[in-house]
């Protein structure tokens, strides 16, 4: 079946450094992908999405890269801040959203 | 706008009891959905609705019922609670590709 998975359950970075969170997917028919941020005790919050016909999309301090050849996408966060500490999910859309398991980002002061 | 609201925030049930998790949105979104989130797992789709009067099953629908009588409300019913339904439940409404999630209901079934 289709799946979306994250490579690392936990990522620890120093404040001010760049963070890269990776995600792999199995279904080539996904028409877009979304990254969500979930803070403790809250629901997921939309960060950025990318259509499957794009390779890169930039937002404020975030960039998503999509490599369809190896079915991989990544979320890059520039100048990581303590407020970025959260669980990050990628999700692929193929009629419905399929979520990955989440990567916990820990930001060290 | 309040966005997506969910009640209750926390609930404890005994096996076999029934209950309804409430979800409401004030953004006039047609698409609404229910997910459950278990430790170490991503969100899994239970049921969804593309508009009032229309509902459909997601990945894990067994043991849950939904109805959509209005655009604003999308309640989730547990017919006979089981310990396997212990989870955090999120309701979401969508516009285009953006989903807006509620704060969640934490359910414990003993």
HADDOCK unambig.tbl for C-alpha pairs under 7 A between the chains (distance, minus, plus):
assign (segid A and resid 42 and name CA) (segid B and resid 103 and name CA) 4.97 0.50 0.50
assign (segid A and resid 42 and name CA) (segid B and resid 104 and name CA) 6.83 0.50 0.50
assign (segid A and resid 43 and name CA) (segid B and resid 90 and name CA) 6.84 0.50 0.50
assign (segid A and resid 43 and name CA) (segid B and resid 101 and name CA) 5.43 0.50 0.50
assign (segid A and resid 43 and name CA) (segid B and resid 102 and name CA) 5.66 0.50 0.50
assign (segid A and resid 43 and name CA) (segid B and resid 103 and name CA) 4.71 0.50 0.50
assign (segid A and resid 43 and name CA) (segid B and resid 104 and name CA) 6.07 0.50 0.50
assign (segid A and resid 44 and name CA) (segid B and resid 101 and name CA) 6.05 0.50 0.50
assign (segid A and resid 45 and name CA) (segid B and resid 100 and name CA) 6.92 0.50 0.50
assign (segid A and resid 45 and name CA) (segid B and resid 101 and name CA) 6.87 0.50 0.50
assign (segid A and resid 46 and name CA) (segid B and resid 98 and name CA) 6.73 0.50 0.50
assign (segid A and resid 46 and name CA) (segid B and resid 99 and name CA) 6.85 0.50 0.50
assign (segid A and resid 99 and name CA) (segid B and resid 42 and name CA) 5.24 0.50 0.50
assign (segid A and resid 99 and name CA) (segid B and resid 43 and name CA) 5.77 0.50 0.50
assign (segid A and resid 100 and name CA) (segid B and resid 42 and name CA) 5.14 0.50 0.50
assign (segid A and resid 101 and name CA) (segid B and resid 40 and name CA) 6.18 0.50 0.50
assign (segid A and resid 101 and name CA) (segid B and resid 41 and name CA) 4.53 0.50 0.50
assign (segid A and resid 101 and name CA) (segid B and resid 42 and name CA) 4.09 0.50 0.50
assign (segid A and resid 102 and name CA) (segid B and resid 42 and name CA) 6.27 0.50 0.50
